Amino acid sequence: MTVPELVSTNCRSLSNKMDYLQSLMYSTVYRNPGVLAIQETWLHQHYDDNLVSINGYKVFRQDRKSSKKKIWRRGSHFYKHKLVYIKSHLLQLF
């Protein structure tokens, strides 16, 4: 069994970059990786999974909870905006 390629990137807001990301996934830049991990998506729970889906991948999200209060603590938001795409066929291995 070969080890799947892993790509990790920081996007600083994903909602306006989905078309670009989808084009990269099948280009020579990312080479159709087995796992794609994205940090700082800035997504909230009101974004549907369909808005951030990529064909052939299962998406796993950890969004920051929506709040009326804008409280930012240095570094506290980094790990709360994660998105991981895993190739559908790789999920069958587990």
N, C-alpha and C positions, 0 to 999 in steps of 0.2 A: 504494500500500500504506500502510495506517495503522500507526502505531507502537503496539505493545501497551502497555497500562498496566502499570506495575511497582509492586508494594507491597513494602516492606521493614519488618520488625518484629522486635522483640526479645521473646521469649516467656518466658524464665526457666523452662524445663522445659515441654516440649511434651506429654509422655505423658498428663498429666491434663487437657489442654486441647483434645484433638482434636475432640470433639463441638462445642465452642464455635467452634473454627476453621472447621470444615466449615459451620456455620450462617452464619458471617460471610462466607464466600466467595461465597455467592449472595444476600447481602443488599445493601442500598444502601450499607453501610459500605465494603466492598471492591469492589463492583460487578464481580465476576467477572473479575479481572485476568488478563492474559496471562502474567505472571511474578509469583511470590510468593517472596520471599527471607526466611528466618527465621534469626535468630541466637540463640545460647544455648539450643539445644534440649535440651541435657543428655542426649541419646540416646547409647546405647552400641551396639556391634555386635550385641548379642543381641536388640535390637528389630527385628522383621521389618518390611520395607517395607509390608506389608499393614496394619500397625498405624498407619502415618502416611500412608496413601494418601488422595487426594482424587479423586473421579470426574472424568475428563476431563483430568487432569494427570499428567505424568511427574515422578517425584520423583528428585532427585539429592541425595545425602547425603555429608557429611564429618563422621563422628563421632570423638570422642576415643577412643583405644584404651583398653580396660579394663585396669586395673592393680590389683593388691592393695595397692600403696602409694598412699596419698593425698597426693600432692605437688602443691601448688598454688603457682604462681608468679603474681605479680600481672600480670594481663592476658594471660597465656599461653593461657588456655582459650577466649578469646573467639572466635577464628577457627576453632577446631577443632570447633565444634558448629554446623555450618551445614546448612541444608536449603533446597533450591530446588525450587519447583514450576514447571513450564513447561507451558502448554496443549499438548495433544497435537498439534493442528493446526499450531502454530507450529514444532514440530520438523521437520515436513515441508518447511519453507522452507530448511533448511540441508542 
